[in-house]
Amino acid sequence: MAEIKNTSKTFTLATGDKIPAIGLGTWQSPKNETAKAVKHALSVGYRYIDTAFAYDNESEVGEGIRASGVPREQIWITTKLDNPWHKRVAEGIDTSLKNLGTDYVDLYLMHWPSSTRPDDLKKHYDDWNFLDTWREMQKLVGTGKVRNIGVSNFGITNLEKLLNDPSTKIKPVVNQIELHPNNPSPKLVAYCKEKGIHLTGYSCLGSTNSPLYKDPTLQAIAQSKGKTPQQVLLLWGIQQGWDVIPKSITPERIESNFNIDGWELTAEEIEKLNHLPDRFKVCGDDWLPIKVFFGDDE
């Protein structure tokens, strides 16, 4: 039997583009550590880097990519439009491209369905919402600056609004959401699958000091496989059809997270992880001026 190559696996988007199954996440990666982490990830075989204007490390991501020597066309780059930039989409992508030092990104996401006022981050625009933002994002398609456009942190309620709005001519090809066994979002996963929207799972390892790692079911599966809980969590996502973007700045962890070839989880093991009792979200919406999560994902 051919060896299972999870690290070279890709998922085909509605546009026909192929997104790698595993990438390096950079949320909360300190500026001074990001370039080194990106360079190291690319040197061990990663070909997908996820960043965002809001992470304040796009320039360092670009620096790491250039230092790696890996040709730009071999790397998938995702970045995101920040909430206070919703009325400045064209300027937003240009700023991100300048930061990254590249002519285009493979995927440009609306980071949150919240059109936040730049002059007061606790307030939402009265005369603008994410439908207006998406209308502007659609104009980027065909400019050569973005290969694909999508959304992030959209639940079923907001996706329904977006997909049913007459101004939506281009469907988001990706929805990047928090996905791990303590936030499995089965209804939202099924909804996106039905609509042909690919999912990217962020906080796929739970998060720093995650209670997930203490879960006896996860520990038992990891032990029986001779793998780390993190590696098991990554395959839990990939085998169910979404790409994963584990964040790390530690060389050993970056390598360990990529050490997922040659094995897989059984259907029974995935099912066990799908039914862990605990629930927690790493990323809520209480810091936003409006509510974006409505408990419709389960």
C-alpha positions as CSV (number, residue, x, y, z in Angstrom):
1,M,0.0,0.0,0.0
2,A,1.3,3.5,-0.9
3,E,2.4,5.6,2.1
4,I,-0.2,8.0,3.3
5,K,1.1,11.5,2.5
6,N,-1.0,13.9,4.6
7,T,1.6,16.7,4.2
8,S,1.3,16.8,0.4
9,K,-2.5,16.4,0.4
10,T,-4.6,19.3,-1.0
11,F,-8.3,20.2,-1.1
12,T,-9.8,21.5,-4.4
13,L,-11.8,24.7,-3.9
14,A,-14.8,25.7,-6.0
15,T,-12.5,27.8,-8.2
16,G,-10.4,24.7,-9.0
17,D,-7.4,26.0,-6.9
18,K,-5.8,23.5,-4.6
19,I,-5.3,24.5,-0.9
20,P,-2.7,22.5,1.1
21,A,-4.2,20.4,3.9
22,I,-1.8,21.8,6.5
23,G,-0.3,25.3,6.9
24,L,1.5,27.4,9.5
25,G,-0.8,29.6,11.5
26,T,0.7,32.9,12.8
27,W,-2.0,34.3,15.1
28,Q,-0.3,35.6,18.3
29,S,3.2,34.9,16.8
30,P,5.4,37.8,18.1
31,K,6.8,40.0,15.4
32,N,10.4,39.2,16.2
33,E,9.8,35.4,16.0
34,T,7.5,35.2,13.0
35,A,10.1,35.5,10.2
36,K,12.2,32.7,11.7
37,A,9.1,30.5,12.2
38,V,7.9,31.0,8.6
39,K,11.4,30.3,7.2
40,H,11.8,27.2,9.3
41,A,8.3,25.9,8.4
42,L,9.1,26.3,4.7
43,S,12.5,24.6,5.1
44,V,10.8,21.5,6.5
45,G,8.2,21.3,3.8
46,Y,5.2,23.5,4.7
47,R,3.8,25.3,1.6
48,Y,1.0,27.3,3.2
49,I,1.2,30.3,5.5
50,D,-1.8,31.9,7.1
51,T,-1.7,35.5,8.4
52,A,-3.9,38.6,8.7
53,F,-3.5,42.4,8.8
54,A,-4.8,42.2,12.4
55,Y,-1.9,40.0,13.5
56,D,0.5,42.8,12.8
57,N,3.1,40.4,11.4
58,E,2.4,40.3,7.6
59,S,5.8,42.0,6.9
60,E,7.6,39.4,9.0
61,V,5.7,36.6,7.1
62,G,6.9,38.1,3.9
63,E,10.5,38.3,5.2
64,G,10.4,34.7,6.2
65,I,9.1,33.6,2.8
66,R,11.9,35.5,1.0
67,A,14.5,34.2,3.4
68,S,13.4,30.6,2.8
69,G,14.4,30.6,-0.9
70,V,11.2,28.8,-1.8
71,P,9.6,30.3,-5.0
72,R,6.5,32.4,-4.3
73,E,4.4,30.3,-6.7
74,Q,5.0,27.2,-4.6
75,I,3.5,28.8,-1.4
76,W,-0.1,29.3,-0.5
77,I,-0.6,32.6,1.3
78,T,-3.8,33.5,3.1
79,T,-4.4,37.0,4.7
80,K,-7.4,38.8,5.9
81,L,-9.2,42.2,5.8
82,D,-9.4,43.7,9.2
83,N,-12.7,44.9,10.8
84,P,-12.0,48.7,10.7
85,W,-11.0,48.4,7.0
86,H,-14.4,47.2,5.7
87,K,-15.0,50.5,3.9
88,R,-11.5,50.4,2.4
89,V,-11.3,47.0,0.8
90,A,-9.1,48.1,-2.2
91,E,-6.7,49.9,0.2
92,G,-6.8,47.0,2.6
93,I,-5.5,44.4,0.0
94,D,-2.9,46.9,-1.3
95,T,-1.6,47.4,2.2
96,S,-1.4,43.7,2.9
97,L,0.4,43.0,-0.4
98,K,2.9,45.8,0.4
99,N,3.4,44.3,3.9
100,L,3.9,40.8,2.5
101,G,6.1,42.0,-0.4
102,T,4.1,40.0,-2.9
103,D,1.9,40.8,-6.0
104,Y,-1.0,38.6,-5.0
105,V,-2.4,36.4,-2.3
106,D,-3.9,33.0,-2.9
107,L,-6.8,33.7,-0.5
108,Y,-8.2,36.9,0.9
109,L,-10.7,36.6,3.7
110,M,-13.1,38.9,5.5
111,H,-11.7,38.3,9.0
112,W,-15.0,38.9,10.9
113,P,-18.5,39.8,9.8
114,S,-18.2,43.1,11.8
115,S,-17.8,46.5,10.0
116,T,-16.1,48.2,12.9
117,R,-15.7,52.0,13.0
118,P,-11.9,52.9,12.9
119,D,-12.5,55.9,15.1
120,D,-14.2,53.8,17.8
121,L,-13.6,50.0,17.9
122,K,-16.6,49.5,20.2
123,K,-19.0,50.8,17.5
124,H,-20.3,49.3,14.3
125,Y,-21.0,51.5,11.2
126,D,-24.7,52.5,10.9
127,D,-24.5,52.7,7.1
128,W,-22.4,49.6,6.3
129,N,-22.3,45.9,7.1
130,F,-20.6,42.7,5.8
131,L,-22.8,42.6,2.8
132,D,-21.4,45.9,1.6
133,T,-17.9,44.6,2.4
134,W,-18.4,41.5,0.3
135,R,-19.7,43.6,-2.6
136,E,-16.4,45.4,-2.5
137,M,-14.3,42.2,-2.1
138,Q,-16.0,40.7,-5.2
139,K,-14.4,43.6,-7.2
140,L,-10.9,42.2,-6.4
141,V,-11.6,39.1,-8.3
142,G,-9.9,39.5,-11.7
143,T,-7.5,42.2,-10.6
144,G,-4.7,39.7,-10.2
145,K,-4.3,40.7,-6.5
146,V,-6.3,37.8,-5.1
147,R,-6.7,34.3,-6.4
148,N,-9.7,33.5,-4.2
149,I,-12.0,35.3,-1.7
150,G,-13.7,34.0,1.3
151,V,-14.9,34.7,4.8
152,S,-13.9,33.9,8.4
153,N,-15.9,33.4,11.6
154,F,-19.2,33.2,9.7
155,G,-21.9,31.0,11.3
156,I,-25.0,29.7,9.4
157,T,-27.1,32.8,10.2
158,N,-24.6,35.2,8.6
159,L,-23.8,32.8,5.7
160,E,-27.5,32.6,4.9
161,K,-27.7,36.4,4.8
162,L,-24.6,36.6,2.5
163,L,-25.5,33.8,0.1
164,N,-29.1,35.0,-0.3
165,D,-28.3,38.6,-0.9
166,P,-28.8,39.8,-4.5
167,S,-25.4,41.6,-4.4
168,T,-23.6,38.3,-3.8
169,K,-22.5,37.2,-7.3
170,I,-19.4,35.3,-6.1
171,K,-19.8,32.7,-3.3
172,P,-17.0,32.6,-0.7
173,V,-14.8,29.6,-1.5
174,V,-13.6,29.3,2.1
175,N,-14.9,29.9,5.6
176,Q,-12.2,29.9,8.2
177,I,-13.6,29.0,11.6
178,E,-12.5,27.6,15.0
179,L,-12.6,23.8,14.7
180,H,-11.4,21.3,17.3
181,P,-13.2,18.5,19.2
182,N,-14.4,20.8,21.9
183,N,-15.9,23.1,19.3
184,P,-16.8,20.7,16.5
185,S,-19.6,22.8,15.0
186,P,-21.2,19.8,13.1
187,K,-24.2,21.8,11.8
188,L,-22.0,24.5,10.4
189,V,-19.6,21.9,8.9
190,A,-22.5,20.2,7.2
191,Y,-24.0,23.5,6.0
192,C,-20.7,24.6,4.4
193,K,-20.2,21.2,2.8
194,E,-23.7,21.4,1.3
195,K,-23.0,24.9,-0.1
196,G,-19.6,23.9,-1.6
197,I,-17.7,26.2,0.8
198,H,-14.4,24.7,2.0
199,L,-13.4,25.0,5.6
200,T,-10.1,26.0,7.2
201,G,-9.9,25.1,10.9
202,Y,-8.1,27.6,13.2
203,S,-7.2,27.0,16.8
204,C,-7.2,23.4,15.6
205,L,-5.1,22.4,18.6
206,G,-7.5,24.0,21.0
207,S,-5.1,26.7,22.1
208,T,-2.2,27.4,24.5
209,N,-2.8,25.5,27.7
210,S,-5.9,23.9,26.2
211,P,-8.0,21.7,28.5
212,L,-8.3,19.5,25.4
213,Y,-4.9,17.9,26.0
214,K,-6.1,16.6,29.3
215,D,-9.0,14.7,27.7
216,P,-8.6,11.0,28.5
217,T,-10.0,9.9,25.1
218,L,-7.6,12.0,23.1
219,Q,-4.7,10.9,25.3
220,A,-5.6,7.2,24.9
221,I,-5.8,7.6,21.1
222,A,-2.5,9.4,20.9
223,Q,-0.8,6.8,23.1
224,S,-2.2,3.9,21.1
225,K,-0.8,5.5,17.9
226,G,2.5,6.5,19.4
227,K,1.7,10.1,18.4
228,T,1.3,13.4,20.1
229,P,-2.2,14.7,20.9
230,Q,-1.5,17.6,18.6
231,Q,-0.8,15.2,15.7
232,V,-4.0,13.4,16.4
233,L,-6.0,16.6,16.4
234,L,-4.5,17.7,13.0
235,L,-5.5,14.4,11.4
236,W,-9.0,14.6,13.0
237,G,-9.5,17.8,10.9
238,I,-7.7,16.7,7.7
239,Q,-9.5,13.4,7.5
240,Q,-12.8,15.1,7.8
241,G,-12.1,17.4,4.9
242,W,-10.8,20.7,6.1
243,D,-7.3,22.2,6.2
244,V,-5.6,23.0,9.4
245,I,-3.3,25.8,10.4
246,P,-1.5,25.0,13.7
247,K,0.4,27.9,15.1
248,S,3.9,27.6,16.5
249,I,7.1,29.5,16.7
250,T,9.1,26.6,18.2
251,P,11.2,24.7,15.6
252,E,10.6,21.4,17.3
253,R,6.8,21.9,17.4
254,I,6.7,23.2,13.8
255,E,8.4,19.9,12.8
256,S,6.3,17.7,15.0
257,N,3.0,19.2,13.7
258,F,4.2,18.4,10.2
259,N,5.1,14.8,11.1
260,I,1.7,13.4,10.1
261,D,2.6,11.1,7.1
262,G,2.4,7.4,7.0
263,W,-0.6,6.9,9.4
264,E,-4.2,7.9,9.9
265,L,-7.0,7.7,12.4
266,T,-9.7,5.0,12.1
267,A,-13.3,6.0,11.5
268,E,-14.0,4.8,15.1
269,E,-11.3,7.0,16.6
270,I,-12.6,10.0,14.6
271,E,-16.1,9.2,15.9
272,K,-14.9,9.1,19.5
273,L,-13.2,12.5,19.1
274,N,-16.5,13.9,17.6
275,H,-18.3,13.1,20.8
276,L,-16.0,14.5,23.5
277,P,-18.3,16.0,26.2
278,D,-16.5,19.3,26.9
279,R,-17.2,22.5,25.0
280,F,-15.1,25.7,24.8
281,K,-14.4,28.4,22.3
282,V,-10.9,30.0,22.1
283,C,-12.3,33.0,20.2
284,G,-15.6,34.5,21.2
285,D,-17.3,37.7,20.0
286,D,-17.6,39.7,23.2
287,W,-14.8,42.0,22.1
288,L,-16.7,43.0,18.9
289,P,-19.3,45.8,18.7
290,I,-21.9,43.3,17.5
291,K,-22.7,39.7,18.1
292,V,-21.6,37.3,15.3
293,F,-22.0,33.9,17.0
294,F,-25.5,32.7,17.5
295,G,-25.1,29.1,18.7
296,D,-26.3,27.8,15.3
297,D,-23.2,25.7,14.6
298,E,-24.3,22.7,16.7
